[in-house]
């Protein structure tokens, strides 16, 4: 009996313990939180207002965070007669007129309505380089129903990993739509909502039909509209048809849902705003009936130690167009009812607020709640209409940056779906998405949805530079640079200089995190003794991360980016590799690394060799362009010249020389070092497993082997892809396909397998879903990286060793007889050139090029051996340009910001 009483007492204490943190951690009662305290102090004016990229129809504005005693709720941007509201400090202003001057003013607002003084900026848009812009948009609108719209005709499911449902997002907040026979749920995620080792979800909003009865004839239709970034649903809940349109505002964290019914009678519905309820993650909910607001809030943990990661998030919702009644809340759920009248539209407005950072930097949940409530209370039909107009303009501007059309349904759907997923999950100034993007719907996602640095984190961005969307990688760069001081300290503690990294990162880093300040991370001294075991097994990961830094500069020639972001990172890697490399028999060798996650102490891992060589080439270019560190270039060139050869062997099945993973490794059974017999083709585990894919890093994105390569390496590369032969392998999609296209592998085999994988319901590991994203077993948004496959069919730029210069090659791999009307608009090439072209009847026509930085351009003659005329476009006037034709190249000097046309004569 005493034991039973003791157990009961413990259970009671446990129950109290699980409830107390939820009440105490938020610091205020529901009444206190709902009622805003008197606040008359205005925020400080935004400082550092400056322009980023300026085009003919859009401008990027950046400014520093304003300060306020209660927290800044949003910023108001005014120009002409228009006003845009945003929570960001990096905003794209779309819908501008070419060659026009604009005056912008930016003010900060707090939850009490106090407004700061204005920061002002005048700028002028550029003259339009693209006289196709109107027809381009008309083409996209025409294509949208068949190429840019995904359709579900049953309830979406499969939300455990990379969510299989209609996806929306703005690079900070993401939503997935799903439901049951009587309800529809908008699952809500936020990129910076993590606990200290894993991604968490925020919660959601559910709309339920309260009517009794069963649904005898269920029907569901969800249309995911990529062009306008909205989801339209036509569903039957208990025999009542509901129409819903949902969009996540491109410029703020508002989730807008319009509801309408054509039923003959009114429909009773319930709104449920909720967060998951977990004992170790405080939660709370509440209502404000007087103002018609429902809210729910949660934290990542109740017991975070100082400097450990923590997150807080709040959902606040309000209904416009119908009154809410019967307000109630319990645990992590707040509910209210309303009546939806026939042929009447109501709008549910949900604000997502919160942040993550190191404890105790993150503000109390009460602060976020105050901001969220003020935000939804400030919405009216007029403000929603204005935000929607700006939202549509943002996405129009995004799609007009570039596109490629093959006129193959499956290729085009993949292409647009992949770019959409990246745009919906990445935004400048926000936390980078983890492996599953902005769509984590539970608290136990696979692998913690972490940032995996041995390809998953790098891959999604490999195609953004040629796609003329380098800004999509901004959050990636901030994550890497944010972790850099931690990685340097970790490397120093192992006795080495410079930067190296772990295999994965388990939370966000950088300026998107609350309280971020690199000065708060003191540098560790370099330990007197080197201890290899304190470093990660895969040493090349730091250089692997550098591929996107190097390619960003290679494709944009943005010296500010190079000076402030890329070069500091590259130098930290140079410090490490100069310290780590060993000289044996006149060659630099790489000891004790690993091409795979096996920690088998490989020597001369092929990916390490490729990444180190690519890094050193990037360092030399960067050093010269910035005119710094001239004395170090000789060392970097020496490493390039004397780095050990890539390991190869003769594959007995084909009798051809192919690449292998490394020279040698320690056998896990005997503990002895053995010569690599030919993995991944022969010996060991994962024969034809995911680790063949890492070898393609030698071809792409490193560009060590490309279409112009004439050395034996080119043939070995072709032999390697032929020998592997398993296109459907899980981890290969974003690596093997673009690599094969960029080295000139049999394109018919490449495209046949590409289409088979994305179109076949029998595919065992890869498949395009109804939301037009490709599912990869064991991964997520990295499948977007294969947009480079499509781009590389139509445009490639690469360094031609034989000519000693970058060249541009139009339609180098596309089978013109099969895709005779394919075309592309404004793809980006090395050297900051933006190119448009197309085929007509299988022949290249209409070649246009805009030079962003000036300088010479070298183009493989798109018209064969014929003579070519180049004209400079000056408004409606075309002025001839001097052209040199030699070695199959067209060479001419370009001017910064000027556009050119090429035509056969």
C-alpha positions in Angstrom: 0.0 0.0 0.0 2.8 2.4 0.8 4.4 1.6 -2.5 1.1 2.4 -4.4 0.7 5.7 -2.5 4.3 6.6 -3.2 3.8 5.9 -6.9 0.6 8.0 -6.9 2.4 10.9 -5.2 5.2 10.7 -7.8 2.7 10.7 -10.6 1.0 13.8 -9.2 4.4 15.6 -8.9 5.3 14.5 -12.4 2.0 16.0 -13.7 2.6 19.3 -11.9 6.2 19.4 -13.1 5.1 19.0 -16.7 2.5 21.8 -16.3 4.5 24.3 -14.3 7.2 25.1 -16.9 4.6 25.9 -19.5 3.1 28.5 -17.2 6.3 29.8 -15.8 8.5 29.9 -18.9 6.2 32.4 -20.6 6.5 34.7 -17.7 3.0 36.2 -17.8 -0.5 35.1 -17.4 -2.8 34.8 -20.5 -4.5 38.1 -19.4 -1.2 39.9 -19.2 0.0 38.6 -22.5 -3.3 39.4 -24.3 -3.4 43.0 -23.1 -0.6 45.2 -24.4 1.0 47.4 -21.8 1.2 51.1 -22.5 4.1 51.8 -24.8 4.8 55.2 -26.2 8.5 54.7 -27.2 9.1 54.6 -30.9 11.7 52.3 -32.5 14.9 53.8 -33.7 15.1 54.6 -37.4 16.5 51.8 -39.6 20.2 52.5 -40.4 22.4 51.5 -43.3 19.7 51.6 -45.9 21.3 50.5 -49.1 20.6 49.0 -52.5 21.6 45.5 -53.4 20.9 44.1 -56.9 19.1 46.5 -59.2 17.6 45.3 -62.4 15.2 46.9 -64.9 12.1 45.9 -63.0 13.2 45.3 -59.4 15.5 46.5 -56.6 16.8 44.8 -53.5 16.9 47.0 -50.3 18.9 46.1 -47.2 19.1 47.9 -43.9 20.2 47.2 -40.3 17.8 46.0 -37.7 16.0 48.9 -35.9 15.8 48.7 -32.1 12.7 49.1 -29.8 12.1 48.6 -26.1 9.3 46.1 -26.9 10.6 44.7 -30.2 10.1 45.8 -33.8 7.0 44.3 -35.3 7.5 45.2 -39.0 8.9 47.7 -41.4 6.9 50.0 -43.7 8.5 50.6 -47.1 7.0 53.6 -49.1 7.7 54.5 -52.7 5.4 56.6 -54.9 1.8 55.7 -54.0 2.7 52.2 -52.8 3.4 50.7 -49.4 4.9 47.4 -48.5 4.9 45.8 -45.0 7.7 43.3 -44.1 9.4 41.8 -41.1 12.6 41.3 -43.0 15.6 43.6 -43.4 16.3 42.4 -46.9 13.5 43.0 -49.4 13.0 42.7 -53.1 10.8 45.5 -54.5 9.3 44.1 -57.7 7.1 45.6 -60.3 9.3 48.7 -61.0 9.5 50.4 -64.4 12.8 50.3 -66.4 15.1 53.3 -66.5 13.1 55.1 -63.7 14.1 57.0 -60.6 12.5 56.0 -57.3 12.6 57.5 -53.7 12.2 54.9 -51.0 11.5 55.5 -47.3 11.7 52.8 -44.6 10.2 53.1 -41.2 10.1 50.7 -38.2 6.9 50.0 -36.3 6.3 48.3 -32.9 3.3 46.4 -31.6 1.8 49.5 -30.0 1.8 51.3 -33.4 4.7 53.6 -32.6 6.6 54.5 -35.8 10.2 55.5 -36.3 11.7 58.3 -38.3 12.3 57.3 -41.9 15.5 56.2 -43.6 15.6 57.4 -47.2 17.2 56.1 -50.4 17.0 57.2 -54.0 17.9 54.9 -56.8 17.2 54.4 -60.5 16.3 51.1 -62.2 18.3 49.9 -65.2 17.4 50.1 -68.8 15.7 46.9 -69.8 18.2 44.4 -71.4 15.4 42.0 -72.1 12.8 43.0 -74.7 11.2 39.6 -74.2 10.0 40.3 -70.7 6.4 40.8 -71.6 6.3 37.7 -73.9 8.3 35.7 -71.3 5.6 36.3 -68.7 2.9 35.5 -71.2 4.7 32.2 -72.0 5.0 31.3 -68.3 1.3 32.1 -67.7 0.4 29.8 -70.6 2.7 27.0 -69.3 1.5 27.3 -65.7 -1.5 24.9 -65.9 0.5 22.1 -67.4 4.0 22.7 -66.2 3.8 24.8 -63.0 0.7 23.3 -61.3 0.8 20.2 -59.1 -2.5 18.4 -58.4 -3.6 16.1 -55.6 -6.9 14.3 -56.0 -6.7 12.5 -52.6 -5.7 13.5 -49.1 -1.9 14.3 -49.1 0.2 12.1 -46.9 3.8 11.2 -46.2 4.8 14.1 -44.0 7.5 12.3 -42.1 10.5 13.4 -44.2 10.4 15.6 -47.3 6.7 16.4 -47.1 4.5 14.9 -49.8 1.8 17.6 -49.8 1.1 21.1 -51.2 4.0 23.2 -50.1 4.2 27.0 -49.5 6.9 29.1 -48.0 8.8 32.4 -47.9 12.2 31.2 -46.9 11.4 31.5 -43.2 8.0 30.0 -42.7 6.8 27.0 -44.6 3.4 25.3 -44.7 2.1 21.9 -45.8 -1.6 21.2 -46.4 -3.3 18.0 -45.3 -6.4 16.8 -43.5 -9.0 14.2 -42.7 -12.5 13.4 -43.7 -13.9 16.3 -41.7 -11.0 18.7 -41.4 -8.2 20.6 -43.2 -4.9 21.4 -41.5 -2.2 23.9 -42.4 1.0 22.5 -40.8 3.4 25.3 -40.0 7.2 25.2 -39.8 9.8 27.8 -39.3 13.5 27.5 -40.4 15.0 28.6 -37.0 12.8 26.5 -34.8 15.2 23.8 -33.5 16.2 22.3 -30.2 19.9 21.8 -29.5 20.3 18.8 -31.8 17.3 18.4 -34.0 14.7 20.3 -36.0 11.2 20.8 -34.5 7.9 21.8 -36.0 5.9 24.9 -34.8 2.3 23.7 -35.0 -0.6 24.4 -37.3 -4.1 25.6 -37.9 -7.0 23.2 -38.4 -10.5 24.0 -39.8 -13.1 21.4 -38.9 -16.7 20.8 -40.0 -18.7 20.6 -36.8 -21.7 19.1 -38.5 -22.7 15.5 -37.5 -22.9 12.7 -40.0 -20.5 10.9 -42.3 -18.9 11.8 -45.5 -20.5 9.3 -48.0 -18.8 10.8 -51.0 -15.4 12.3 -50.1 -13.6 14.3 -52.8 -10.4 16.2 -52.7 -8.6 18.4 -55.1 -5.5 20.5 -54.3 -3.8 22.6 -56.9 -0.3 23.8 -56.0 0.2 26.9 -58.2 3.9 27.5 -58.4 3.6 30.6 -60.6 1.6 32.5 -57.9 2.8 30.5 -54.9 -0.6 29.6 -53.6 -2.6 26.4 -53.0 -6.2 26.1 -54.0 -8.3 23.3 -52.4 -11.7 22.1 -53.3 -12.7 19.5 -50.7 -15.8 17.9 -49.3 -16.0 17.7 -45.5 -19.0 15.7 -44.3 -20.8 16.2 -47.5 -20.1 20.0 -47.5 -18.0 21.4 -50.2 -15.4 24.0 -49.2 -13.1 26.0 -51.3 -9.8 27.3 -49.8 -7.0 29.4 -51.2 -3.9 29.6 -49.0 -0.7 31.6 -49.5 2.3 32.4 -47.3 3.2 36.1 -47.8 6.5 36.5 -49.7 7.3 39.6 -47.6 6.1 38.8 -44.1 5.2 35.8 -41.9 1.5 36.0 -42.6 -0.4 32.8 -43.7 -3.6 33.8 -45.4 -6.4 31.3 -46.0 -9.6 32.3 -47.8 -12.7 30.0 -47.3 -15.9 29.8 -49.3 -18.7 27.4 -49.7 -21.4 27.0 -52.3 -23.6 24.9 -50.0 -27.2 25.8 -49.9 -27.1 26.2 -46.1 -24.7 27.7 -43.7 -21.8 25.6 -42.5 -20.7 25.5 -38.8 -16.9 25.3 -38.6 -14.2 25.3 -35.9 -10.8 27.0 -36.0 -8.1 25.3 -34.0 -4.7 27.0 -33.5 -2.4 24.5 -32.0 1.2 23.5 -31.1 2.5 20.0 -30.2 2.2 19.1 -26.5 5.4 17.6 -25.2 6.4 17.2 -21.5 9.9 18.6 -22.1 8.9 21.4 -24.5 6.8 24.1 -22.8 3.6 25.0 -24.5 0.6 27.3 -23.9 -2.4 28.7 -25.6 -5.0 31.3 -25.1 -7.8 33.5 -26.5 -8.8 37.1 -26.6 -12.5 37.1 -27.3 -12.8 40.8 -27.3 -10.4 41.1 -30.3 -11.2 37.8 -31.9 -7.7 36.3 -31.5 -6.6 32.7 -30.9 -3.0 31.9 -30.1 -0.7 29.1 -29.2 3.0 29.1 -28.3 5.8 26.7 -27.6 9.5 26.5 -26.7 12.2 24.0 -27.7 13.1 23.1 -24.2 12.4 24.0 -20.6 15.9 23.5 -19.3 18.5 25.0 -21.7 21.9 25.6 -20.3 23.6 29.0 -21.0 24.8 29.2 -24.6 22.8 26.2 -25.7 20.4 26.6 -28.6 16.8 27.4 -27.9 13.8 28.5 -29.9 10.4 30.1 -29.2 7.5 30.4 -31.6 4.0 31.8 -31.5 1.0 31.4 -33.7 -1.8 34.0 -33.6 -4.9 33.9 -35.8 -7.9 36.1 -36.5 -10.9 35.7 -38.8 -12.1 38.4 -41.1 -15.6 38.3 -42.6 -17.4 36.4 -39.8 -17.5 36.6 -36.0 -15.8 33.9 -33.9 -17.8 32.5 -30.9 -17.3 30.1 -28.1 -13.6 30.8 -27.4 -11.8 28.1 -25.4 -8.3 26.9 -24.9 -6.6 24.0 -23.2 -3.0 22.9 -23.2 -1.5 23.8 -26.6 -4.8 24.4 -28.4 -7.0 27.4 -28.8 -10.4 27.1 -30.5 -13.4 29.1 -31.6 -16.4 28.5 -33.8 -17.9 30.4 -36.7 -20.6 30.1 -39.3 -19.6 30.1 -43.0 -22.5 31.5 -45.0 -23.2 30.3 -48.6 -21.3 32.2 -51.3 -19.5 34.3 -48.7 -15.7 34.5 -48.4 -14.0 34.7 -45.0 -10.3 35.1 -44.5 -8.3 33.4 -41.7 -5.1 35.4 -41.0 -2.3 33.6 -39.1 0.9 35.3 -38.0 4.0 33.2 -37.2 6.4 34.9 -34.9 9.5 33.7 -33.0 13.2 33.2 -33.1 16.1 31.0 -32.1 19.5 31.6 -30.6 21.8 30.8 -27.8 20.2 30.9 -24.3 19.4 33.5 -22.9 19.4 35.7 -26.0 16.0 34.7 -27.2 13.2 37.0 -26.1 10.3 35.7 -23.9 7.4 34.1 -25.7 5.2 36.9 -24.4 7.2 39.4 -26.5 6.7 37.3 -29.7 3.0 36.9 -28.8 2.5 40.7 -28.4 4.0 41.2 -31.9 2.0 38.4 -33.4 -1.3 39.7 -32.0 -0.5 43.3 -33.1 0.2 42.0 -36.6 -3.1 40.1 -37.0 -5.0 43.0 -35.5 -3.5 45.3 -38.0 -4.7 43.3 -41.0 -7.7 44.5 -42.9 -9.1 43.4 -46.3 -7.3 46.4 -47.8 -3.9 45.6 -46.2 -4.2 41.9 -47.3 -5.0 43.0 -50.8 -1.9 45.2 -50.9 0.3 42.4 -49.4 -1.1 40.0 -52.0 -0.3 42.3 -54.8 3.3 42.6 -53.6 3.4 38.8 -53.0 2.4 38.1 -56.6 4.9 40.7 -57.9 7.7 39.0 -55.9 7.0 35.7 -57.4 6.6 37.2 -60.9 10.0 38.8 -60.5 11.5 35.5 -59.3 10.2 33.5 -62.3 11.4 36.2 -64.8 15.0 36.0 -63.5 15.4 33.0 -65.8 13.9 29.8 -67.1 14.5 26.9 -69.4 11.9 25.1 -71.5 12.6 21.8 -73.1 9.0 21.2 -74.1 9.1 17.9 -72.4 6.4 17.7 -69.8 8.4 15.8 -67.2 11.7 17.8 -67.5 9.8 21.1 -67.4 7.8 20.1 -64.3 10.9 19.0 -62.5 12.7 22.2 -63.4 10.0 24.6 -62.1 9.2 22.4 -59.1 12.9 22.3 -58.0 13.4 26.1 -58.3 10.1 26.7 -56.5 11.2 24.5 -53.5 14.4 26.4 -53.2 12.7 29.8 -53.4 10.1 28.8 -50.9 12.7 27.6 -48.3 15.5 30.0 -48.7 15.7 33.8 -48.1 18.4 36.3 -47.5 18.8 37.1 -43.8 16.9 34.0 -42.6 18.1 30.7 -41.3 19.1 28.2 -43.9 16.7 25.2 -44.3 17.7 21.8 -43.1 17.6 18.6 -45.1 13.7 18.7 -45.5 13.4 22.3 -46.3 10.8 24.5 -44.5 8.3 21.6 -44.1 9.0 19.7 -40.9 5.7 18.6 -39.5 6.7 16.7 -36.4 9.3 16.7 -33.6 11.2 13.6 -34.7 12.2 14.1 -38.4 14.6 11.7 -39.9 18.3 12.4 -39.0 17.0 15.4 -37.0 16.6 17.2 -40.4 20.1 18.5 -39.7 22.6 20.2 -42.1 24.6 17.3 -43.5 27.8 18.7 -45.0 28.9 15.6 -47.0 26.7 16.6 -49.9 23.1 17.1 -48.7 23.6 20.7 -47.6 25.8 21.7 -50.6 23.8 20.0 -53.4 20.6 22.2 -53.5 22.6 25.2 -54.5 24.7 23.8 -57.3 22.3 24.9 -59.9 21.3 28.4 -58.5 24.2 30.2 -60.1 23.6 29.1 -63.7 19.9 29.7 -63.0 20.7 33.3 -62.4 19.5 33.1 -58.8 22.7 33.4 -56.7 20.7 35.1 -53.8 19.1 31.7 -53.1 22.4 30.6 -51.6 22.7 33.6 -49.2 21.3 31.7 -46.2 23.7 28.8 -47.0 26.7 31.2 -46.8 25.5 32.7 -43.6 25.2 29.3 -42.0 28.7 28.3 -43.0 30.3 31.6 -42.0 28.3 31.5 -38.7 29.8 28.1 -37.9 33.3 29.1 -39.0 34.6 30.5 -35.6 33.4 27.3 -33.9 35.1 25.1 -36.6 38.3 27.1 -36.3 38.4 26.6 -32.5 37.7 22.9 -33.0 40.5 22.6 -35.4 42.9 24.6 -33.2 42.1 22.3 -30.3 43.2 19.3 -32.5 46.5 21.1 -33.0 45.9 22.3 -36.6 45.6 25.8 -38.1 42.6 27.0 -40.0 39.1 25.6 -40.4 37.7 22.1 -40.6 34.2 20.9 -39.8 32.0 18.2 -38.4 29.9 16.0 -40.7 26.7 17.7 -39.8 25.5 20.8 -38.0 22.6 20.4 -35.5 21.3 23.9 -35.4 21.4 27.3 -37.2 24.4 29.6 -37.0 25.0 33.1 -38.2 23.2 36.5 -38.4 19.7 34.9 -38.7 20.0 33.7 -35.1 19.0 36.0 -32.2 21.8 37.8 -30.5 24.4 36.7 -33.1 27.8 38.2 -32.4 31.0 36.5 -33.6 33.0 38.6 -31.2 31.4 36.6 -28.4 33.2 33.5 -29.6 36.8 33.8 -28.3 39.5 32.2 -30.5 41.2 29.1 -29.1 45.0 28.8 -29.4 46.4 26.1 -31.6 47.2 23.1 -29.4 51.0 22.2 -29.3 50.4 18.6 -30.5 48.4 17.5 -33.5 45.7 14.9 -32.7 44.1 13.6 -35.8 41.3 11.8 -34.0 39.8 15.1 -32.8 39.0 16.0 -36.5 36.1 14.7 -38.5 36.8 11.5 -40.6 35.9 13.3 -43.9 38.5 16.1 -44.1 37.3 17.4 -47.4 34.0 18.7 -46.1 35.3 22.3 -45.5 36.5 22.5 -49.1 33.3 20.8 -50.3 31.4 23.6 -48.7 33.6 26.1 -50.5 32.4 25.0 -53.9 29.3 27.2 -53.7 31.4 30.2 -52.5 33.8 29.8 -55.4 31.1 29.3 -58.0 29.1 32.3 -56.7 32.0 34.5 -57.4 32.9 32.7 -60.7 29.4 33.3 -62.0 28.8 36.8 -60.6 32.2 38.4 -60.2 30.8 40.1 -57.1 33.9 41.5 -55.4 32.0 42.6 -52.3 30.9 39.1 -51.8 34.4 37.8 -52.5 36.0 40.2 -50.1 33.6 40.0 -47.2 32.3 36.4 -47.3 34.1 34.1 -49.7 37.7 35.0 -49.2 37.8 34.9 -45.4 36.4 31.4 -45.5 38.7 30.3 -48.3 41.8 31.6 -46.4 40.8 29.6 -43.3 40.7 26.5 -45.5 44.1 27.3 -47.0 45.5 27.6 -43.5 44.2 24.1 -42.7 45.4 22.3 -45.8 48.8 24.0 -45.9 49.2 22.6 -42.3 47.7 19.2 -43.0 49.2 18.1 -46.4 52.3 15.9 -46.3 55.0 15.6 -49.0 56.0 12.1 -50.0 58.3 11.3 -53.0 57.8 14.8 -54.4 53.9 14.7 -54.1 51.5 16.2 -51.7 49.5 13.4 -50.2 46.3 13.4 -48.0 46.5 10.9 -45.2 43.7 9.5 -43.1 40.6 11.0 -44.7 37.4 9.3 -45.9 35.3 9.5 -49.0 32.4 7.7 -47.2 30.9 7.7 -43.7 32.9 4.7 -42.6 35.9 6.3 -40.9 38.2 3.8 -42.6 41.2 6.1 -42.7 41.6 6.3 -46.4 44.8 7.7 -47.9 44.4 10.0 -51.0 40.6 10.0 -51.0 39.5 11.1 -54.5 37.1 13.7 -53.3 39.7 15.2 -51.0 42.1 15.5 -53.9 39.5 17.1 -56.2 38.2 19.5 -53.6 41.7 20.6 -52.5 42.7 21.3 -56.1 39.5 23.2 -56.8 40.0 25.2 -53.6 43.6 26.2 -54.5 42.5 27.3 -57.9 39.8 29.4 -56.4 42.2 30.9 -53.9 44.6 32.0 -56.6 41.8 33.7 -58.6 40.4 35.4 -55.5 43.8 36.6 -54.3 44.6 38.1 -57.7 41.2 39.8 -58.1 41.4 41.3 -54.6 45.1 42.0 -54.9 45.9 40.4 -51.5 48.2 37.6 -50.3 50.4 37.6 -53.4 53.1 35.8 -51.4 50.9 32.8 -50.8 50.0 32.1 -54.4 53.2 30.2 -55.1 52.4 27.7 -52.4 48.9 27.2 -53.7 50.2 26.7 -57.2 52.7 24.2 -55.9 50.0 22.3 -54.2 48.0 22.2 -57.5 51.1 21.1 -59.5 52.3 18.4 -57.0 49.1 17.1 -55.5 49.0 13.3 -55.8 47.2 11.7 -58.8 43.6 10.6 -58.7 43.4 6.9 -57.8 42.3 4.6 -60.6 42.2 0.9 -61.5 41.1 -1.2 -64.4 37.5 -2.5 -63.8 37.6 -6.1 -64.9 33.9 -6.1 -66.0 34.5 -3.6 -68.7 38.3 -3.8 -69.0 38.5 0.0 -68.8 40.3 2.4 -66.4 38.0 4.0 -63.9 38.3 6.1 -60.8 38.2 4.5 -57.3 37.6 6.1 -54.0 41.1 6.1 -52.6 44.5 4.6 -52.8 44.2 2.6 -49.6 42.2 2.2 -46.4 42.2 0.3 -43.1 40.2 -2.9 -43.4 37.5 -3.0 -40.7 37.9 -6.7 -40.1 41.7 -7.0 -39.9 42.6 -3.5 -38.7 45.4 -3.5 -41.4 45.9 -1.0 -44.2 45.2 -2.5 -47.6 45.4 -1.2 -51.1 41.9 -0.2 -52.2 40.9 -3.0 -54.6 38.5 -0.8 -56.5 35.7 0.5 -54.3 32.9 1.3 -54.8 33.0 -1.2 -57.7 34.9 -4.0 -56.0 35.3 -4.9 -52.3 33.8 -3.5 -49.1 30.3 -2.5 -48.5 27.9 -0.4 -50.6 29.1 -1.7 -53.9 27.2 0.5 -56.3 25.9 2.3 -53.2 25.8 6.1 -52.5 29.5 6.5 -52.4 30.1 6.3 -56.1 28.2 9.5 -56.3 30.8 11.4 -54.3 33.4 10.7 -57.0 31.4 12.8 -59.4 32.6 15.8 -57.4 35.7 15.5 -59.5 33.6 16.5 -62.5 31.0 18.8 -61.0 30.9 21.2 -59.2 34.7 21.3 -59.2 34.9 21.6 -63.1 38.2 19.7 -63.0 36.8 17.7 -66.0 34.5 19.4 -68.5 33.5 19.3 -72.2 36.8 20.8 -73.2 39.1 18.4 -71.3 41.4 16.5 -73.6 43.5 14.6 -71.1 43.1 11.0 -70.2 41.1 12.1 -67.2 38.1 12.8 -69.5 38.0 9.2 -70.8 38.4 7.8 -67.3 35.5 9.9 -66.1 33.3 8.6 -69.0 34.4 5.0 -68.2 33.5 5.5 -64.5 30.0 6.6 -65.2 29.5 3.8 -67.7 30.8 1.2 -65.2 28.6 2.5 -62.4 25.4 2.2 -64.4 23.0 2.6 -61.5 21.3 5.9 -62.3 18.5 5.3 -59.8 20.8 5.1 -56.8 19.4 7.2 -54.0 22.1 9.8 -53.5 23.1 10.2 -57.1 20.3 12.3 -58.5 21.7 15.8 -57.9 25.3 14.6 -58.5 25.6 12.0 -61.3 23.2 13.6 -63.8 24.6 17.1 -64.0 28.2 15.6 -63.8 27.4 13.3 -66.7 26.0 16.1 -68.8 28.9 18.5 -68.1 31.6 15.9 -69.2 29.7 14.9 -72.4 28.4 11.4 -71.4 25.9 9.8 -73.7 23.0 12.2 -73.4 20.4 9.9 -74.6 21.2 7.5 -71.8 21.3 10.4 -69.3 17.9 11.8 -70.3 16.2 8.4 -70.6 17.2 7.5 -67.0 16.4 11.0 -65.8 12.8 10.8 -67.1 12.4 7.2 -65.9 13.3 8.1 -62.4 11.0 11.1 -62.0 8.1 9.7 -64.0 7.8 6.1 -63.0 5.7 5.1 -60.1 7.8 1.9 -60.0 10.9 3.8 -59.1 12.3 2.3 -55.9 14.0 5.4 -54.5 13.2 8.5 -56.5 9.9 9.9 -57.8 8.4 13.2 -58.7 5.4 13.7 -56.3 2.2 15.7 -57.0 3.8 18.8 -55.6 6.4 18.6 -58.4 9.3 17.9 -56.1 11.4 14.8 -56.4 11.5 12.5 -53.4 14.9 10.9 -52.7 15.0 8.1 -50.1 17.4 9.3 -47.5 17.2 13.0 -48.4 15.2 16.0 -49.2 15.6 19.3 -51.0 19.0 18.4 -52.4 17.1 16.9 -55.4 16.7 20.5 -56.5 20.4 20.5 -57.3 19.7 18.7 -60.6 18.3 21.8 -62.2 22.0 22.0 -63.3 21.2 19.0 -65.5 18.6 21.0 -67.4 20.7 24.2 -67.5 23.8 22.3 -68.7 21.9 20.8 -71.7 21.3 24.3 -72.9 24.2 26.4 -71.7 27.5 25.5 -70.2 30.4 27.7 -69.2 33.7 26.3 -68.2 37.5 26.9 -68.1 39.0 25.6 -71.3 42.5 24.5 -70.3 43.7 24.3 -74.0 42.7 27.9 -74.6 43.4 29.2 -71.1 40.1 31.0 -70.8 36.5 30.7 -69.8 34.2 29.9 -72.7 30.4 29.9 -73.1 28.8 27.0 -75.0 25.2 27.1 -76.2 23.1 24.0 -76.4 26.2 21.8 -76.0 24.3 18.6 -75.0 20.6 18.9 -75.9 19.6 16.5 -78.6 18.3 19.2 -81.0 16.4 16.8 -83.2 14.3 15.6 -80.2 13.8 19.1 -78.7 13.8 21.4 -81.7 12.0 24.3 -80.1 13.7 24.3 -76.7 14.8 27.7 -75.4 16.1 29.5 -72.3 16.0 33.0 -70.9 18.7 34.7 -68.9 20.8 31.8 -67.7 24.0 32.9 -66.1 27.5 32.0 -67.3 30.9 32.3 -65.7 32.3 35.8 -65.9 28.9 37.5 -65.0 27.3 37.1 -68.4 23.5 36.5 -68.7 22.5 34.7 -71.9 19.3 33.9 -73.7 18.8 31.8 -76.8 16.5 29.3 -78.4 16.1 26.7 -81.1 13.8 26.8 -84.1 13.5 23.7 -86.1 16.6 22.4 -84.3 18.8 25.4 -85.2 20.1 28.0 -82.8 18.5 31.5 -83.2 18.1 34.7 -81.2 21.3 34.7 -79.2 21.4 37.6 -76.6 24.0 38.4 -74.0 24.2 40.9 -71.2 27.5 41.7 -69.6 27.2 42.7 -65.9 30.9 43.4 -65.3 32.3 44.1 -68.7 35.5 42.5 -70.2 36.1 40.0 -73.0 33.7 37.1 -73.7 34.5 33.9 -75.5 31.7 31.9 -77.1 31.8 28.6 -78.9 30.4 29.6 -82.3 26.7 28.7 -82.0 26.3 28.8 -85.8 29.0 26.3 -86.6 31.8 27.5 -88.8 29.9 30.5 -90.3 30.7 34.1 -89.8 28.9 35.9 -86.9 27.8 39.5 -86.5 27.6 41.0 -83.0 25.7 44.2 -82.3 25.4 46.3 -79.2 21.9 47.2 -78.2 21.4 50.8 -77.4 17.7 51.3 -77.0 16.2 50.8 -80.4 19.6 51.2 -82.1 22.0 48.3 -82.9 25.7 49.2 -83.2 28.1 46.7 -84.7 30.9 45.4 -82.5 34.4 44.2 -83.5 34.5 40.4 -83.4 37.5 38.0 -83.5 36.8 34.5 -84.8 39.5 31.9 -84.2 39.7 28.3 -82.9 36.0 28.0 -83.1 35.4 30.9 -80.7 33.7 34.2 -81.1 35.5 36.8 -79.0 34.5 40.4 -78.4 34.9 43.1 -75.7 31.9 43.9 -73.6 30.9 46.9 -71.6 29.4 46.7 -68.1 25.6 46.7 -68.1 25.4 46.5 -71.9 23.4 43.9 -74.0 24.4 42.3 -77.3 22.9 40.2 -80.0 24.6 37.6 -82.1 23.5 36.5 -85.5 24.8 34.4 -88.4 25.8 36.3 -91.6 
